[in-house]
Amino acid sequence: MTVHFKSSLEGPNLRGMAIVSEPEAAARIGINRIGGEWIAGSSGKFLKIDSPSTG
């Protein structure tokens, strides 16, 4: 499985998007701990992330 992650720091928040082949795969790498919203994507599942930075 390949995961593409793109992120940028904006103030105290970490914003980005992870593109994974399936929700279960995202859970295995811990993306579900960050939280987000699954939306339909032509290349699989897109997880929109908007979460406070942990450090």
SVG drawing of the C-alpha trace seen along z (x, -y; Angstrom):
<svg xmlns="http://www.w3.org/2000/svg" viewBox="-17 -31 24 33">
<polyline fill="none" stroke="black" stroke-width="0.4" points="0.0,0.0 1.2,-3.5 0.2,-6.5 0.8,-10.1 0.8,-12.8 0.9,-16.5 0.9,-18.9 1.6,-22.5 1.9,-24.3 -0.5,-27.2 -0.1,-28.8 -0.8,-26.2 -2.7,-23.9 -1.5,-21.1 -3.4,-21.0 -2.9,-18.4 -4.4,-15.6 -3.6,-11.9 -4.5,-9.8 -4.9,-6.1 -6.4,-3.1 -8.8,-2.2 -10.0,-3.4 -8.6,-0.3 -5.2,-1.1 -5.4,-4.6 -6.4,-3.1 -3.3,-0.9 -1.0,-3.9 -2.8,-5.9 -4.5,-8.5 -7.8,-7.8 -6.2,-9.2 -5.8,-12.5 -9.4,-12.7 -10.8,-14.0 -13.5,-13.4 -13.5,-10.8 -14.5,-12.2 -14.7,-10.4 -11.7,-10.7 -10.7,-9.3 -7.5,-7.9 -9.0,-6.3 -10.0,-7.8 -9.0,-11.3 -8.8,-12.1 -9.0,-15.8 -7.1,-16.6 -7.5,-19.7 -6.1,-19.0 -4.1,-20.9 -0.4,-20.1 0.8,-17.8 4.2,-19.2"/>
</svg>
